[in-house]
Amino acid sequence: MSRRDYSVKPWTDYFEKDEMLAVGKNTFSLYRCGSSGPLILFLHGGGFSGLSWALLAVSVSRCVYV
C-alpha cells in the first residue's frame, strides 16, 4: 500500500496571484487565476484555506500548473 503525500503545496503551483482584500476590519487572502471569462468564487470552510479549492480551480480555469 502506498503512502499518500499530505505535505503543503505552495499556492504558486495553482494560482497566478495572491492578493489581500480589506473589508472593514477584516482582511481576506484571494488567490487568482486568469483575467477574463466568468468570475467564480470558491469559499472554504472553517479550519481550511483557499487552497482547499486549488485542484478544482485549475480544472475549471485556463490556468494549468499541476
PDBQT receptor file of N, H, CA, C and O in Angstrom, charges set to zero:
ATOM      1  N   MET A   1       0.846  -1.175   0.000  1.00  0.00    +0.000 N 
ATOM      2  CA  MET A   1       0.000   0.000   0.000  1.00  0.00    +0.000 C 
ATOM      3  C   MET A   1       0.894   1.242   0.000  1.00  0.00    +0.000 C 
ATOM      4  O   MET A   1       1.796   1.356   0.830  1.00  0.00    +0.000 OA
ATOM      5  N   SER A   2       0.651   2.160  -0.915  1.00  0.00    +0.000 N 
ATOM      6  H   SER A   2      -0.082   2.067  -1.589  1.00  0.00    +0.000 HD
ATOM      7  CA  SER A   2       1.476   3.364  -0.990  1.00  0.00    +0.000 C 
ATOM      8  C   SER A   2       0.988   4.409   0.011  1.00  0.00    +0.000 C 
ATOM      9  O   SER A   2      -0.187   4.443   0.377  1.00  0.00    +0.000 OA
ATOM     10  N   ARG A   3       1.907   5.252   0.441  1.00  0.00    +0.000 N 
ATOM     11  H   ARG A   3       2.862   5.225   0.144  1.00  0.00    +0.000 HD
ATOM     12  CA  ARG A   3       1.573   6.310   1.382  1.00  0.00    +0.000 C 
ATOM     13  C   ARG A   3       1.154   7.556   0.615  1.00  0.00    +0.000 C 
ATOM     14  O   ARG A   3       1.744   7.883  -0.415  1.00  0.00    +0.000 OA
ATOM     15  N   ARG A   4       0.161   8.234   1.101  1.00  0.00    +0.000 N 
ATOM     16  H   ARG A   4      -0.318   7.968   1.937  1.00  0.00    +0.000 HD
ATOM     17  CA  ARG A   4      -0.295   9.468   0.480  1.00  0.00    +0.000 C 
ATOM     18  C   ARG A   4       0.574  10.630   0.958  1.00  0.00    +0.000 C 
ATOM     19  O   ARG A   4       1.032  10.655   2.100  1.00  0.00    +0.000 OA
ATOM     20  N   ASP A   5       0.785  11.568   0.076  1.00  0.00    +0.000 N 
ATOM     21  H   ASP A   5       0.412  11.548  -0.852  1.00  0.00    +0.000 HD
ATOM     22  CA  ASP A   5       1.583  12.749   0.403  1.00  0.00    +0.000 C 
ATOM     23  C   ASP A   5       0.650  13.883   0.811  1.00  0.00    +0.000 C 
ATOM     24  O   ASP A   5      -0.079  14.419  -0.024  1.00  0.00    +0.000 OA
ATOM     25  N   TYR A   6       0.670  14.249   2.079  1.00  0.00    +0.000 N 
ATOM     26  H   TYR A   6       1.262  13.814   2.757  1.00  0.00    +0.000 HD
ATOM     27  CA  TYR A   6      -0.174  15.323   2.589  1.00  0.00    +0.000 C 
ATOM     28  C   TYR A   6       0.637  16.586   2.875  1.00  0.00    +0.000 C 
ATOM     29  O   TYR A   6       0.199  17.440   3.645  1.00  0.00    +0.000 OA
ATOM     30  N   SER A   7       1.785  16.707   2.275  1.00  0.00    +0.000 N 
ATOM     31  H   SER A   7       2.140  16.013   1.649  1.00  0.00    +0.000 HD
ATOM     32  CA  SER A   7       2.605  17.894   2.510  1.00  0.00    +0.000 C 
ATOM     33  C   SER A   7       1.953  19.126   1.883  1.00  0.00    +0.000 C 
ATOM     34  O   SER A   7       1.214  19.020   0.904  1.00  0.00    +0.000 OA
ATOM     35  N   VAL A   8       2.231  20.277   2.452  1.00  0.00    +0.000 N 
ATOM     36  H   VAL A   8       2.830  20.363   3.247  1.00  0.00    +0.000 HD
ATOM     37  CA  VAL A   8       1.656  21.532   1.987  1.00  0.00    +0.000 C 
ATOM     38  C   VAL A   8       2.298  21.930   0.660  1.00  0.00    +0.000 C 
ATOM     39  O   VAL A   8       3.522  21.927   0.525  1.00  0.00    +0.000 OA
ATOM     40  N   LYS A   9       1.464  22.268  -0.306  1.00  0.00    +0.000 N 
ATOM     41  H   LYS A   9       0.470  22.270  -0.195  1.00  0.00    +0.000 HD
ATOM     42  CA  LYS A   9       1.934  22.719  -1.615  1.00  0.00    +0.000 C 
ATOM     43  C   LYS A   9       1.839  24.239  -1.666  1.00  0.00    +0.000 C 
ATOM     44  O   LYS A   9       0.922  24.815  -1.079  1.00  0.00    +0.000 OA
ATOM     45  N   PRO A  10       2.761  24.895  -2.349  1.00  0.00    +0.000 N 
ATOM     46  CA  PRO A  10       2.687  26.364  -2.436  1.00  0.00    +0.000 C 
ATOM     47  C   PRO A  10       1.542  26.811  -3.347  1.00  0.00    +0.000 C 
ATOM     48  O   PRO A  10       1.214  26.126  -4.316  1.00  0.00    +0.000 OA
ATOM     49  N   TRP A  11       0.943  27.943  -3.041  1.00  0.00    +0.000 N 
ATOM     50  H   TRP A  11       1.210  28.500  -2.254  1.00  0.00    +0.000 HD
ATOM     51  CA  TRP A  11      -0.159  28.464  -3.835  1.00  0.00    +0.000 C 
ATOM     52  C   TRP A  11       0.269  28.720  -5.274  1.00  0.00    +0.000 C 
ATOM     53  O   TRP A  11      -0.568  28.673  -6.176  1.00  0.00    +0.000 OA
ATOM     54  N   THR A  12       1.543  28.988  -5.509  1.00  0.00    +0.000 N 
ATOM     55  H   THR A  12       2.223  29.026  -4.776  1.00  0.00    +0.000 HD
ATOM     56  CA  THR A  12       2.034  29.265  -6.855  1.00  0.00    +0.000 C 
ATOM     57  C   THR A  12       1.931  28.052  -7.780  1.00  0.00    +0.000 C 
ATOM     58  O   THR A  12       2.051  28.201  -8.996  1.00  0.00    +0.000 OA
ATOM     59  N   ASP A  13       1.714  26.870  -7.235  1.00  0.00    +0.000 N 
ATOM     60  H   ASP A  13       1.617  26.749  -6.247  1.00  0.00    +0.000 HD
ATOM     61  CA  ASP A  13       1.508  25.687  -8.066  1.00  0.00    +0.000 C 
ATOM     62  C   ASP A  13       0.136  25.692  -8.736  1.00  0.00    +0.000 C 
ATOM     63  O   ASP A  13      -0.092  24.931  -9.676  1.00  0.00    +0.000 OA
ATOM     64  N   TYR A  14      -0.792  26.550  -8.261  1.00  0.00    +0.000 N 
ATOM     65  H   TYR A  14      -0.607  27.169  -7.498  1.00  0.00    +0.000 HD
ATOM     66  CA  TYR A  14      -2.166  26.514  -8.725  1.00  0.00    +0.000 C 
ATOM     67  C   TYR A  14      -2.729  27.859  -9.191  1.00  0.00    +0.000 C 
ATOM     68  O   TYR A  14      -3.666  27.891  -9.989  1.00  0.00    +0.000 OA
ATOM     69  N   PHE A  15      -2.176  28.951  -8.710  1.00  0.00    +0.000 N 
ATOM     70  H   PHE A  15      -1.414  28.925  -8.062  1.00  0.00    +0.000 HD
ATOM     71  CA  PHE A  15      -2.735  30.272  -8.993  1.00  0.00    +0.000 C 
ATOM     72  C   PHE A  15      -1.655  31.232  -9.489  1.00  0.00    +0.000 C 
ATOM     73  O   PHE A  15      -0.462  30.991  -9.308  1.00  0.00    +0.000 OA
ATOM     74  N   GLU A  16      -2.098  32.330 -10.121  1.00  0.00    +0.000 N 
ATOM     75  H   GLU A  16      -3.067  32.525 -10.269  1.00  0.00    +0.000 HD
ATOM     76  CA  GLU A  16      -1.175  33.339 -10.630  1.00  0.00    +0.000 C 
ATOM     77  C   GLU A  16      -0.883  34.432  -9.610  1.00  0.00    +0.000 C 
ATOM     78  O   GLU A  16       0.235  34.944  -9.556  1.00  0.00    +0.000 OA
ATOM     79  N   LYS A  17      -1.874  34.792  -8.803  1.00  0.00    +0.000 N 
ATOM     80  H   LYS A  17      -2.782  34.376  -8.848  1.00  0.00    +0.000 HD
ATOM     81  CA  LYS A  17      -1.732  35.925  -7.885  1.00  0.00    +0.000 C 
ATOM     82  C   LYS A  17      -2.300  35.594  -6.517  1.00  0.00    +0.000 C 
ATOM     83  O   LYS A  17      -3.258  34.831  -6.390  1.00  0.00    +0.000 OA
ATOM     84  N   ASP A  18      -1.694  36.180  -5.500  1.00  0.00    +0.000 N 
ATOM     85  H   ASP A  18      -0.916  36.800  -5.603  1.00  0.00    +0.000 HD
ATOM     86  CA  ASP A  18      -2.212  36.142  -4.133  1.00  0.00    +0.000 C 
ATOM     87  C   ASP A  18      -2.378  37.589  -3.714  1.00  0.00    +0.000 C 
ATOM     88  O   ASP A  18      -1.393  38.320  -3.605  1.00  0.00    +0.000 OA
ATOM     89  N   GLU A  19      -3.613  38.015  -3.479  1.00  0.00    +0.000 N 
ATOM     90  H   GLU A  19      -4.413  37.421  -3.568  1.00  0.00    +0.000 HD
ATOM     91  CA  GLU A  19      -3.895  39.399  -3.125  1.00  0.00    +0.000 C 
ATOM     92  C   GLU A  19      -4.584  39.464  -1.775  1.00  0.00    +0.000 C 
ATOM     93  O   GLU A  19      -5.275  38.527  -1.374  1.00  0.00    +0.000 OA
ATOM     94  N   MET A  20      -4.394  40.574  -1.077  1.00  0.00    +0.000 N 
ATOM     95  H   MET A  20      -3.833  41.335  -1.403  1.00  0.00    +0.000 HD
ATOM     96  CA  MET A  20      -5.066  40.807   0.194  1.00  0.00    +0.000 C 
ATOM     97  C   MET A  20      -6.176  41.832  -0.032  1.00  0.00    +0.000 C 
ATOM     98  O   MET A  20      -5.951  42.864  -0.664  1.00  0.00    +0.000 OA
ATOM     99  N   LEU A  21      -7.367  41.549   0.480  1.00  0.00    +0.000 N 
ATOM    100  H   LEU A  21      -7.549  40.710   0.993  1.00  0.00    +0.000 HD
ATOM    101  CA  LEU A  21      -8.518  42.424   0.328  1.00  0.00    +0.000 C 
ATOM    102  C   LEU A  21      -9.012  42.830   1.710  1.00  0.00    +0.000 C 
ATOM    103  O   LEU A  21      -9.387  41.976   2.513  1.00  0.00    +0.000 OA
ATOM    104  N   ALA A  22      -9.012  44.128   1.991  1.00  0.00    +0.000 N 
ATOM    105  H   ALA A  22      -8.707  44.822   1.338  1.00  0.00    +0.000 HD
ATOM    106  CA  ALA A  22      -9.501  44.638   3.272  1.00  0.00    +0.000 C 
ATOM    107  C   ALA A  22     -10.963  45.028   3.123  1.00  0.00    +0.000 C 
ATOM    108  O   ALA A  22     -11.328  45.796   2.233  1.00  0.00    +0.000 OA
ATOM    109  N   VAL A  23     -11.805  44.481   4.020  1.00  0.00    +0.000 N 
ATOM    110  H   VAL A  23     -11.508  43.857   4.743  1.00  0.00    +0.000 HD
ATOM    111  CA  VAL A  23     -13.227  44.808   4.067  1.00  0.00    +0.000 C 
ATOM    112  C   VAL A  23     -13.547  45.148   5.508  1.00  0.00    +0.000 C 
ATOM    113  O   VAL A  23     -13.633  44.262   6.360  1.00  0.00    +0.000 OA
ATOM    114  N   GLY A  24     -13.720  46.417   5.778  1.00  0.00    +0.000 N 
ATOM    115  H   GLY A  24     -13.650  47.136   5.086  1.00  0.00    +0.000 HD
ATOM    116  CA  GLY A  24     -13.925  46.846   7.156  1.00  0.00    +0.000 C 
ATOM    117  C   GLY A  24     -12.702  46.498   8.000  1.00  0.00    +0.000 C 
ATOM    118  O   GLY A  24     -11.581  46.869   7.654  1.00  0.00    +0.000 OA
ATOM    119  N   LYS A  25     -12.915  45.790   9.101  1.00  0.00    +0.000 N 
ATOM    120  H   LYS A  25     -13.826  45.488   9.382  1.00  0.00    +0.000 HD
ATOM    121  CA  LYS A  25     -11.810  45.384   9.983  1.00  0.00    +0.000 C 
ATOM    122  C   LYS A  25     -11.229  44.022   9.601  1.00  0.00    +0.000 C 
ATOM    123  O   LYS A  25     -10.301  43.539  10.250  1.00  0.00    +0.000 OA
ATOM    124  N   ASN A  26     -11.763  43.409   8.565  1.00  0.00    +0.000 N 
ATOM    125  H   ASN A  26     -12.517  43.801   8.038  1.00  0.00    +0.000 HD
ATOM    126  CA  ASN A  26     -11.320  42.076   8.144  1.00  0.00    +0.000 C 
ATOM    127  C   ASN A  26     -10.410  42.152   6.921  1.00  0.00    +0.000 C 
ATOM    128  O   ASN A  26     -10.563  43.035   6.077  1.00  0.00    +0.000 OA
ATOM    129  N   THR A  27      -9.472  41.228   6.835  1.00  0.00    +0.000 N 
ATOM    130  H   THR A  27      -9.349  40.510   7.521  1.00  0.00    +0.000 HD
ATOM    131  CA  THR A  27      -8.597  41.117   5.681  1.00  0.00    +0.000 C 
ATOM    132  C   THR A  27      -8.682  39.697   5.143  1.00  0.00    +0.000 C 
ATOM    133  O   THR A  27      -8.574  38.728   5.895  1.00  0.00    +0.000 OA
ATOM    134  N   PHE A  28      -8.874  39.587   3.841  1.00  0.00    +0.000 N 
ATOM    135  H   PHE A  28      -8.962  40.374   3.231  1.00  0.00    +0.000 HD
ATOM    136  CA  PHE A  28      -9.034  38.288   3.192  1.00  0.00    +0.000 C 
ATOM    137  C   PHE A  28      -7.925  38.071   2.181  1.00  0.00    +0.000 C 
ATOM    138  O   PHE A  28      -7.511  39.004   1.493  1.00  0.00    +0.000 OA
ATOM    139  N   SER A  29      -7.445  36.841   2.092  1.00  0.00    +0.000 N 
ATOM    140  H   SER A  29      -7.782  36.083   2.651  1.00  0.00    +0.000 HD
ATOM    141  CA  SER A  29      -6.456  36.474   1.090  1.00  0.00    +0.000 C 
ATOM    142  C   SER A  29      -7.193  35.907  -0.113  1.00  0.00    +0.000 C 
ATOM    143  O   SER A  29      -8.009  34.996   0.026  1.00  0.00    +0.000 OA
ATOM    144  N   LEU A  30      -6.907  36.445  -1.293  1.00  0.00    +0.000 N 
ATOM    145  H   LEU A  30      -6.244  37.185  -1.406  1.00  0.00    +0.000 HD
ATOM    146  CA  LEU A  30      -7.542  35.985  -2.525  1.00  0.00    +0.000 C 
ATOM    147  C   LEU A  30      -6.500  35.347  -3.427  1.00  0.00    +0.000 C 
ATOM    148  O   LEU A  30      -5.462  35.949  -3.698  1.00  0.00    +0.000 OA
ATOM    149  N   TYR A  31      -6.759  34.166  -3.881  1.00  0.00    +0.000 N 
ATOM    150  H   TYR A  31      -7.602  33.676  -3.661  1.00  0.00    +0.000 HD
ATOM    151  CA  TYR A  31      -5.917  33.521  -4.883  1.00  0.00    +0.000 C 
ATOM    152  C   TYR A  31      -6.622  33.700  -6.218  1.00  0.00    +0.000 C 
ATOM    153  O   TYR A  31      -7.813  33.415  -6.341  1.00  0.00    +0.000 OA
ATOM    154  N   ARG A  32      -5.878  34.175  -7.227  1.00  0.00    +0.000 N 
ATOM    155  H   ARG A  32      -4.910  34.406  -7.127  1.00  0.00    +0.000 HD
ATOM    156  CA  ARG A  32      -6.494  34.458  -8.525  1.00  0.00    +0.000 C 
ATOM    157  C   ARG A  32      -5.788  33.727  -9.647  1.00  0.00    +0.000 C 
ATOM    158  O   ARG A  32      -4.587  33.462  -9.596  1.00  0.00    +0.000 OA
ATOM    159  N   CYS A  33      -6.578  33.407 -10.666  1.00  0.00    +0.000 N 
ATOM    160  H   CYS A  33      -7.553  33.621 -10.708  1.00  0.00    +0.000 HD
ATOM    161  CA  CYS A  33      -6.054  32.746 -11.854  1.00  0.00    +0.000 C 
ATOM    162  C   CYS A  33      -6.845  33.244 -13.052  1.00  0.00    +0.000 C 
ATOM    163  O   CYS A  33      -8.068  33.105 -13.085  1.00  0.00    +0.000 OA
ATOM    164  N   GLY A  34      -6.173  33.817 -14.029  1.00  0.00    +0.000 N 
ATOM    165  H   GLY A  34      -5.180  33.930 -14.003  1.00  0.00    +0.000 HD
ATOM    166  CA  GLY A  34      -6.831  34.320 -15.223  1.00  0.00    +0.000 C 
ATOM    167  C   GLY A  34      -7.335  35.735 -15.046  1.00  0.00    +0.000 C 
ATOM    168  O   GLY A  34      -7.413  36.247 -13.929  1.00  0.00    +0.000 OA
ATOM    169  N   SER A  35      -7.679  36.365 -16.168  1.00  0.00    +0.000 N 
ATOM    170  H   SER A  35      -7.616  35.949 -17.075  1.00  0.00    +0.000 HD
ATOM    171  CA  SER A  35      -8.166  37.743 -16.112  1.00  0.00    +0.000 C 
ATOM    172  C   SER A  35      -9.369  37.971 -17.025  1.00  0.00    +0.000 C 
ATOM    173  O   SER A  35      -9.825  39.105 -17.178  1.00  0.00    +0.000 OA
ATOM    174  N   SER A  36      -9.883  36.906 -17.630  1.00  0.00    +0.000 N 
ATOM    175  H   SER A  36      -9.513  35.985 -17.506  1.00  0.00    +0.000 HD
ATOM    176  CA  SER A  36     -11.058  37.057 -18.476  1.00  0.00    +0.000 C 
ATOM    177  C   SER A  36     -11.992  35.866 -18.240  1.00  0.00    +0.000 C 
ATOM    178  O   SER A  36     -11.630  34.880 -17.598  1.00  0.00    +0.000 OA
ATOM    179  N   GLY A  37     -13.199  35.994 -18.779  1.00  0.00    +0.000 N 
ATOM    180  H   GLY A  37     -13.494  36.794 -19.301  1.00  0.00    +0.000 HD
ATOM    181  CA  GLY A  37     -14.177  34.933 -18.586  1.00  0.00    +0.000 C 
ATOM    182  C   GLY A  37     -14.998  35.174 -17.329  1.00  0.00    +0.000 C 
ATOM    183  O   GLY A  37     -14.824  36.191 -16.658  1.00  0.00    +0.000 OA
ATOM    184  N   PRO A  38     -15.889  34.249 -17.007  1.00  0.00    +0.000 N 
ATOM    185  CA  PRO A  38     -16.742  34.433 -15.829  1.00  0.00    +0.000 C 
ATOM    186  C   PRO A  38     -15.932  34.348 -14.526  1.00  0.00    +0.000 C 
ATOM    187  O   PRO A  38     -14.943  33.622 -14.430  1.00  0.00    +0.000 OA
ATOM    188  N   LEU A  39     -16.381  35.100 -13.553  1.00  0.00    +0.000 N 
ATOM    189  H   LEU A  39     -17.184  35.690 -13.632  1.00  0.00    +0.000 HD
ATOM    190  CA  LEU A  39     -15.765  35.077 -12.226  1.00  0.00    +0.000 C 
ATOM    191  C   LEU A  39     -16.404  33.966 -11.412  1.00  0.00    +0.000 C 
ATOM    192  O   LEU A  39     -17.628  33.889 -11.306  1.00  0.00    +0.000 OA
ATOM    193  N   ILE A  40     -15.576  33.111 -10.840  1.00  0.00    +0.000 N 
ATOM    194  H   ILE A  40     -14.581  33.174 -10.926  1.00  0.00    +0.000 HD
ATOM    195  CA  ILE A  40     -16.063  32.035  -9.976  1.00  0.00    +0.000 C 
ATOM    196  C   ILE A  40     -15.409  32.217  -8.618  1.00  0.00    +0.000 C 
ATOM    197  O   ILE A  40     -14.186  32.321  -8.522  1.00  0.00    +0.000 OA
ATOM    198  N   LEU A  41     -16.208  32.256  -7.582  1.00  0.00    +0.000 N 
ATOM    199  H   LEU A  41     -17.201  32.172  -7.660  1.00  0.00    +0.000 HD
ATOM    200  CA  LEU A  41     -15.718  32.452  -6.220  1.00  0.00    +0.000 C 
ATOM    201  C   LEU A  41     -15.895  31.152  -5.446  1.00  0.00    +0.000 C 
ATOM    202  O   LEU A  41     -17.003  30.621  -5.371  1.00  0.00    +0.000 OA
ATOM    203  N   PHE A  42     -14.818  30.638  -4.874  1.00  0.00    +0.000 N 
ATOM    204  H   PHE A  42     -13.918  31.069  -4.935  1.00  0.00    +0.000 HD
ATOM    205  CA  PHE A  42     -14.869  29.448  -4.023  1.00  0.00    +0.000 C 
ATOM    206  C   PHE A  42     -14.577  29.885  -2.600  1.00  0.00    +0.000 C 
ATOM    207  O   PHE A  42     -13.545  30.510  -2.355  1.00  0.00    +0.000 OA
ATOM    208  N   LEU A  43     -15.443  29.579  -1.668  1.00  0.00    +0.000 N 
ATOM    209  H   LEU A  43     -16.281  29.071  -1.867  1.00  0.00    +0.000 HD
ATOM    210  CA  LEU A  43     -15.280  29.952  -0.269  1.00  0.00    +0.000 C 
ATOM    211  C   LEU A  43     -15.019  28.687   0.540  1.00  0.00    +0.000 C 
ATOM    212  O   LEU A  43     -15.818  27.750   0.525  1.00  0.00    +0.000 OA
ATOM    213  N   HIS A  44     -13.894  28.672   1.246  1.00  0.00    +0.000 N 
ATOM    214  H   HIS A  44     -13.246  29.433   1.259  1.00  0.00    +0.000 HD
ATOM    215  CA  HIS A  44     -13.535  27.486   2.015  1.00  0.00    +0.000 C 
ATOM    216  C   HIS A  44     -14.267  27.453   3.348  1.00  0.00    +0.000 C 
ATOM    217  O   HIS A  44     -14.798  28.469   3.797  1.00  0.00    +0.000 OA
ATOM    218  N   GLY A  45     -14.295  26.304   3.968  1.00  0.00    +0.000 N 
ATOM    219  H   GLY A  45     -13.864  25.478   3.603  1.00  0.00    +0.000 HD
ATOM    220  CA  GLY A  45     -14.918  26.139   5.277  1.00  0.00    +0.000 C 
ATOM    221  C   GLY A  45     -13.946  26.464   6.398  1.00  0.00    +0.000 C 
ATOM    222  O   GLY A  45     -12.767  26.715   6.150  1.00  0.00    +0.000 OA
ATOM    223  N   GLY A  46     -14.428  26.458   7.605  1.00  0.00    +0.000 N 
ATOM    224  H   GLY A  46     -15.386  26.254   7.806  1.00  0.00    +0.000 HD
ATOM    225  CA  GLY A  46     -13.592  26.755   8.758  1.00  0.00    +0.000 C 
ATOM    226  C   GLY A  46     -12.458  25.760   8.928  1.00  0.00    +0.000 C 
ATOM    227  O   GLY A  46     -12.636  24.560   8.719  1.00  0.00    +0.000 OA
ATOM    228  N   GLY A  47     -11.298  26.259   9.307  1.00  0.00    +0.000 N 
ATOM    229  H   GLY A  47     -11.153  27.234   9.477  1.00  0.00    +0.000 HD
ATOM    230  CA  GLY A  47     -10.157  25.387   9.571  1.00  0.00    +0.000 C 
ATOM    231  C   GLY A  47      -9.335  25.039   8.349  1.00  0.00    +0.000 C 
ATOM    232  O   GLY A  47      -8.321  24.351   8.466  1.00  0.00    +0.000 OA
ATOM    233  N   PHE A  48      -9.747  25.497   7.179  1.00  0.00    +0.000 N 
ATOM    234  H   PHE A  48     -10.571  26.055   7.084  1.00  0.00    +0.000 HD
ATOM    235  CA  PHE A  48      -9.017  25.212   5.960  1.00  0.00    +0.000 C 
ATOM    236  C   PHE A  48      -8.561  26.523   5.329  1.00  0.00    +0.000 C 
ATOM    237  O   PHE A  48      -8.771  27.592   5.902  1.00  0.00    +0.000 OA
ATOM    238  N   SER A  49      -7.948  26.452   4.173  1.00  0.00    +0.000 N 
ATOM    239  H   SER A  49      -7.777  25.583   3.707  1.00  0.00    +0.000 HD
ATOM    240  CA  SER A  49      -7.528  27.660   3.470  1.00  0.00    +0.000 C 
ATOM    241  C   SER A  49      -8.109  27.672   2.064  1.00  0.00    +0.000 C 
ATOM    242  O   SER A  49      -8.754  26.713   1.642  1.00  0.00    +0.000 OA
ATOM    243  N   GLY A  50      -7.878  28.753   1.349  1.00  0.00    +0.000 N 
ATOM    244  H   GLY A  50      -7.354  29.532   1.692  1.00  0.00    +0.000 HD
ATOM    245  CA  GLY A  50      -8.331  28.852  -0.025  1.00  0.00    +0.000 C 
ATOM    246  C   GLY A  50      -7.726  27.786  -0.918  1.00  0.00    +0.000 C 
ATOM    247  O   GLY A  50      -8.244  27.510  -2.000  1.00  0.00    +0.000 OA
ATOM    248  N   LEU A  51      -6.644  27.193  -0.475  1.00  0.00    +0.000 N 
ATOM    249  H   LEU A  51      -6.223  27.417   0.404  1.00  0.00    +0.000 HD
ATOM    250  CA  LEU A  51      -6.014  26.134  -1.260  1.00  0.00    +0.000 C 
ATOM    251  C   LEU A  51      -6.845  24.856  -1.259  1.00  0.00    +0.000 C 
ATOM    252  O   LEU A  51      -6.553  23.927  -2.012  1.00  0.00    +0.000 OA
ATOM    253  N   SER A  52      -7.874  24.802  -0.424  1.00  0.00    +0.000 N 
ATOM    254  H   SER A  52      -8.111  25.556   0.188  1.00  0.00    +0.000 HD
ATOM    255  CA  SER A  52      -8.784  23.654  -0.432  1.00  0.00    +0.000 C 
ATOM    256  C   SER A  52      -9.409  23.478  -1.814  1.00  0.00    +0.000 C 
ATOM    257  O   SER A  52      -9.780  22.369  -2.197  1.00  0.00    +0.000 OA
ATOM    258  N   TRP A  53      -9.521  24.571  -2.554  1.00  0.00    +0.000 N 
ATOM    259  H   TRP A  53      -9.219  25.472  -2.242  1.00  0.00    +0.000 HD
ATOM    260  CA  TRP A  53     -10.154  24.554  -3.863  1.00  0.00    +0.000 C 
ATOM    261  C   TRP A  53      -9.152  24.538  -5.006  1.00  0.00    +0.000 C 
ATOM    262  O   TRP A  53      -9.561  24.644  -6.162  1.00  0.00    +0.000 OA
ATOM    263  N   ALA A  54      -7.879  24.413  -4.741  1.00  0.00    +0.000 N 
ATOM    264  H   ALA A  54      -7.546  24.328  -3.802  1.00  0.00    +0.000 HD
ATOM    265  CA  ALA A  54      -6.843  24.554  -5.763  1.00  0.00    +0.000 C 
ATOM    266  C   ALA A  54      -7.035  23.625  -6.958  1.00  0.00    +0.000 C 
ATOM    267  O   ALA A  54      -6.997  24.088  -8.097  1.00  0.00    +0.000 OA
ATOM    268  N   LEU A  55      -7.236  22.355  -6.737  1.00  0.00    +0.000 N 
ATOM    269  H   LEU A  55      -7.267  21.978  -5.811  1.00  0.00    +0.000 HD
ATOM    270  CA  LEU A  55      -7.359  21.413  -7.853  1.00  0.00    +0.000 C 
ATOM    271  C   LEU A  55      -8.615  21.681  -8.674  1.00  0.00    +0.000 C 
ATOM    272  O   LEU A  55      -8.584  21.568  -9.900  1.00  0.00    +0.000 OA
ATOM    273  N   LEU A  56      -9.713  22.033  -8.024  1.00  0.00    +0.000 N 
ATOM    274  H   LEU A  56      -9.738  22.125  -7.028  1.00  0.00    +0.000 HD
ATOM    275  CA  LEU A  56     -10.936  22.362  -8.749  1.00  0.00    +0.000 C 
ATOM    276  C   LEU A  56     -10.748  23.652  -9.547  1.00  0.00    +0.000 C 
ATOM    277  O   LEU A  56     -11.183  23.735 -10.695  1.00  0.00    +0.000 OA
ATOM    278  N   ALA A  57     -10.109  24.653  -8.956  1.00  0.00    +0.000 N 
ATOM    279  H   ALA A  57      -9.755  24.587  -8.023  1.00  0.00    +0.000 HD
ATOM    280  CA  ALA A  57      -9.873  25.916  -9.656  1.00  0.00    +0.000 C 
ATOM    281  C   ALA A  57      -9.056  25.698 -10.916  1.00  0.00    +0.000 C 
ATOM    282  O   ALA A  57      -9.337  26.302 -11.951  1.00  0.00    +0.000 OA
ATOM    283  N   VAL A  58      -8.056  24.849 -10.839  1.00  0.00    +0.000 N 
ATOM    284  H   VAL A  58      -7.828  24.358  -9.998  1.00  0.00    +0.000 HD
ATOM    285  CA  VAL A  58      -7.238  24.552 -12.026  1.00  0.00    +0.000 C 
ATOM    286  C   VAL A  58      -8.079  23.850 -13.090  1.00  0.00    +0.000 C 
ATOM    287  O   VAL A  58      -7.921  24.126 -14.280  1.00  0.00    +0.000 OA
ATOM    288  N   SER A  59      -8.963  22.953 -12.684  1.00  0.00    +0.000 N 
ATOM    289  H   SER A  59      -9.091  22.728 -11.718  1.00  0.00    +0.000 HD
ATOM    290  CA  SER A  59      -9.729  22.189 -13.666  1.00  0.00    +0.000 C 
ATOM    291  C   SER A  59     -10.805  23.031 -14.356  1.00  0.00    +0.000 C 
ATOM    292  O   SER A  59     -11.200  22.695 -15.473  1.00  0.00    +0.000 OA
ATOM    293  N   VAL A  60     -11.289  24.101 -13.744  1.00  0.00    +0.000 N 
ATOM    294  H   VAL A  60     -10.968  24.374 -12.837  1.00  0.00    +0.000 HD
ATOM    295  CA  VAL A  60     -12.333  24.932 -14.357  1.00  0.00    +0.000 C 
ATOM    296  C   VAL A  60     -11.775  26.214 -14.976  1.00  0.00    +0.000 C 
ATOM    297  O   VAL A  60     -12.527  27.007 -15.543  1.00  0.00    +0.000 OA
ATOM    298  N   SER A  61     -10.476  26.417 -14.870  1.00  0.00    +0.000 N 
ATOM    299  H   SER A  61      -9.865  25.773 -14.410  1.00  0.00    +0.000 HD
ATOM    300  CA  SER A  61      -9.877  27.631 -15.433  1.00  0.00    +0.000 C 
ATOM    301  C   SER A  61      -8.935  27.270 -16.565  1.00  0.00    +0.000 C 
ATOM    302  O   SER A  61      -8.712  26.096 -16.862  1.00  0.00    +0.000 OA
ATOM    303  N   ARG A  62      -8.396  28.286 -17.182  1.00  0.00    +0.000 N 
ATOM    304  H   ARG A  62      -8.577  29.239 -16.941  1.00  0.00    +0.000 HD
ATOM    305  CA  ARG A  62      -7.422  28.075 -18.250  1.00  0.00    +0.000 C 
ATOM    306  C   ARG A  62      -6.015  27.981 -17.700  1.00  0.00    +0.000 C 
ATOM    307  O   ARG A  62      -5.075  27.731 -18.454  1.00  0.00    +0.000 OA
ATOM    308  N   CYS A  63      -5.851  28.173 -16.409  1.00  0.00    +0.000 N 
ATOM    309  H   CYS A  63      -6.615  28.376 -15.796  1.00  0.00    +0.000 HD
ATOM    310  CA  CYS A  63      -4.513  28.094 -15.793  1.00  0.00    +0.000 C 
ATOM    311  C   CYS A  63      -4.172  26.628 -15.569  1.00  0.00    +0.000 C 
ATOM    312  O   CYS A  63      -4.945  25.892 -14.955  1.00  0.00    +0.000 OA
ATOM    313  N   VAL A  64      -3.046  26.217 -16.052  1.00  0.00    +0.000 N 
ATOM    314  H   VAL A  64      -2.418  26.815 -16.550  1.00  0.00    +0.000 HD
ATOM    315  CA  VAL A  64      -2.621  24.825 -15.900  1.00  0.00    +0.000 C 
ATOM    316  C   VAL A  64      -1.252  24.837 -15.269  1.00  0.00    +0.000 C 
ATOM    317  O   VAL A  64      -0.271  25.179 -15.931  1.00  0.00    +0.000 OA
ATOM    318  N   TYR A  65      -1.159  24.471 -14.002  1.00  0.00    +0.000 N 
ATOM    319  H   TYR A  65      -1.955  24.193 -13.464  1.00  0.00    +0.000 HD
ATOM    320  CA  TYR A  65       0.100  24.475 -13.278  1.00  0.00    +0.000 C 
ATOM    321  C   TYR A  65       0.481  23.094 -12.779  1.00  0.00    +0.000 C 
ATOM    322  O   TYR A  65       1.664  22.778 -12.658  1.00  0.00    +0.000 OA
ATOM    323  N   VAL A  66      -0.524  22.266 -12.486  1.00  0.00    +0.000 N 
ATOM    324  H   VAL A  66      -1.485  22.523 -12.584  1.00  0.00    +0.000 HD
ATOM    325  CA  VAL A  66      -0.275  20.987 -11.844  1.00  0.00    +0.000 C 
ATOM    326  C   VAL A  66       0.365  20.013 -12.803  1.00  0.00    +0.000 C 
ATOM    327  O   VAL A  66       0.648  18.875 -12.429  1.00  0.00    +0.000 OA
TER     328      VAL A  66
